[in-house]
Amino acid sequence: MRRSLVLTDESARHWFRRRLPPHVKRDLIPIPAEALWRLTVDDVRGVASTYVASTLAILAFII
């Protein structure tokens, strides 16, 4: 079977989503790309806690 490299229609999406039954695909909610790149307070808190934990772990191994 030969496939082209360019997707020409909207129905040819990911192979896993094509195999899903219709009742499952109906519940999928499209998320806009802008919402995925928005920085939240939880993101900043996670980065800060990871930085502090990594710094303390490195200092514990050095000392």
Contact map, one row per residue, 1 for C-alpha under 8 A:
111000000000000000000000000000000000000000000000000000000000000
111100000000000000000000000000000000000000000000000000000000000
111110000000000000000000000000000000000000000000000000000000000
011111100000000000000000000000000000000000000000000000000000000
001111100000000000000000000000000000000000000000000000000000000
000111110000000000000000000000000000000000000000000000000000000
000111111101000000000000000000000000000000000000000000000000000
000001111101000000000000000000000000000000000000000000000000000
000000111111000000000000000000000000000000000000000000000000000
000000111111100000000000000000000000000000000000000000000000000
000000001111100000000000000000000000000000000000000000000000000
000000111111110001000000000000000000000000000000000000000000000
000000000111111011000000000000000000000000000000000000000000000
000000000001111111000000000000000000000000000000000000000000000
000000000000111111100000000000000000000000000000000000000000000
000000000000011111110000000000000000000000000000000000000000000
000000000000111111110000100000000000000000000000000000000000000
000000000001111111110000000000000000000000000000000000000000000
000000000000001111111000000000000000000000000000000000000000000
000000000000000111111101100000000000000000000000000000000000000
000000000000000000111111100000000000000000000000000000000000000
000000000000000000011111110000000000000000000000000000000000000
000000000000000000001111111000000000000000000000000000000000000
000000000000000000011111111100000000000000000000000000000000000
000000000000000010011111111100000000000000000000000000000000000
000000000000000000000111111100000000000000000000000000000000000
000000000000000000000011111110000000000000000000000000000000000
000000000000000000000001111111000000000000000000000000000000000
000000000000000000000000001111100000000000000000000000000000000
000000000000000000000000000111110000000000000000000000000000000
000000000000000000000000000011111011000000000000000000000000000
000000000000000000000000000001111111000000000000000000000000000
000000000000000000000000000000111111100000000000000000000000000
000000000000000000000000000000011111110000000000000000000000000
000000000000000000000000000000111111110000000000000000000000000
000000000000000000000000000000111111110000000000000000000000000
000000000000000000000000000000001111111000000000000000000000000
000000000000000000000000000000000111111100000000000000000000000
000000000000000000000000000000000000111110110000000000000000000
000000000000000000000000000000000000011111110000000000000000000
000000000000000000000000000000000000001111111000000000000000000
000000000000000000000000000000000000000111111100000000000000000
000000000000000000000000000000000000001111111110000000000000000
000000000000000000000000000000000000001111111111000000000000000
000000000000000000000000000000000000000011111111100000000000000
000000000000000000000000000000000000000001111111110000000000000
000000000000000000000000000000000000000000111111111000000000000
000000000000000000000000000000000000000000011111111100000000000
000000000000000000000000000000000000000000001111111110000000000
000000000000000000000000000000000000000000000111111111000000000
000000000000000000000000000000000000000000000011111111100000000
000000000000000000000000000000000000000000000001111111110000000
000000000000000000000000000000000000000000000000111111111000000
000000000000000000000000000000000000000000000000011111111100000
000000000000000000000000000000000000000000000000001111111110000
000000000000000000000000000000000000000000000000000111111111000
000000000000000000000000000000000000000000000000000011111111100
000000000000000000000000000000000000000000000000000001111111110
000000000000000000000000000000000000000000000000000000111111111
000000000000000000000000000000000000000000000000000000011111111
000000000000000000000000000000000000000000000000000000001111111
000000000000000000000000000000000000000000000000000000000111111
000000000000000000000000000000000000000000000000000000000011111
